[in-house]
């Protein structure tokens, strides 16, 4: 099992953005952690389409879906290089969390819905 799959795969909401030709632009997964908390995971936007609002649209859709599921807060683990993007989307840093593969620093972020 790689980092792209885990035990919550079947109980999560998978979100995908594509263009009119069916080309994949971006993906993310919404996972319900508790009645009040959801988590955004596995967020990625095709490098060619970064900076065009695809990521923000994925997040907005995930947030609305989380609200419909009763979540009051949405959390995520952001790579250090993505902190500013998530801050623009209204997320705040809770704490420095883990170091992936001894080189990619992550931060726990949250947003009240």
N, C-alpha and C positions, 0 to 999 in steps of 0.2 A: 504494500500500500504506500503510495507516494503522498506528498503534501497536498495534492489536488483532491484527495478523497479522505473521508473520515467516517466515523460511526453515525454522524448526523445527516448524512447524505440524503437518505430517503424522507426524512421529516422536515427538510429545509425547503425554502422557496428559491428556485434557481431563476435568475433574471438575465436576459440577454438583449443586447441591442444589435440590430442588423440594418443594412441599407436596403434600398428597393430591389437590389439584385440578390439579396440573401447573404451578402458578405458579412461576416462577423466583425462587429466594431468593438464590442466590450461585453464583459460579464461581471456578475457578482452573485453572492449567495446570501440570503437572509436566513438566519438561524434563530429560533426562539429559545432563549436560555431559561426563562422563568416567565410567569404570567405578566410581569411588568418590564422585562428586559429582553431585547433582541440584539443580535450581533451581526454586523456586516462582515462577510468573509470572502476571500478569494476574488477580490476586486482587481480587474485588469482591463485596460483599454489598449486596443491595437495601437502600436507606436505611431503609425501613419495618421491616426485620427486623434491623437492626444492634443489638448488645447482647443478643441472644437465644441466643448460642452457635453460630450457623450458621457463622461464620468459623472458630471453633475446631474444629468438626466437619470442615470442609473441610480444614483443615491436618492434623488427625489422620489423615484418610483419605489425604492426599497423602504424609505421612511413612511410613505403613505401606506404601504402594505403592512408595515410593522404596527402603525397606529390602528389599522383595521383589525389586527390580531390582538389589540389591547395593550401593546407595549407603551410604556411611558418614557423609556430611555433606550437609546441605541448606542451600542459600544462598538469599537473596532480596534484592531491592532495595526498601527500605521508604521510603515518603514520611515526612517528619518527623512528620506528624500521626498516623501509625500505629505509631510506635516503641513506645509503651507496650503496645499490643495484642500485638505480636510478642514483646515481653519477657515478657508473661504466658504466652505459648505456649512459653517456654524459649529464645528466640533472643537472641543477644548481638550488639552492634554491633561490627563489624570496623573500619570506617572510614566517614568522610563520603565519598560517592562523586560523584554528579553533580547538576547543577541542570537540571531539565527546564523547557523554555520560559522560561528565565531567572527562574523564580520558585518552582518546587517542588523543594525540597531532598530528595535521596534518600540513604539510608545502606545500605551493604552489611552484611547481618546473616547469621549462621550458627547452625546447631545440629547438634551431633554426634548421630547416630542410633544 
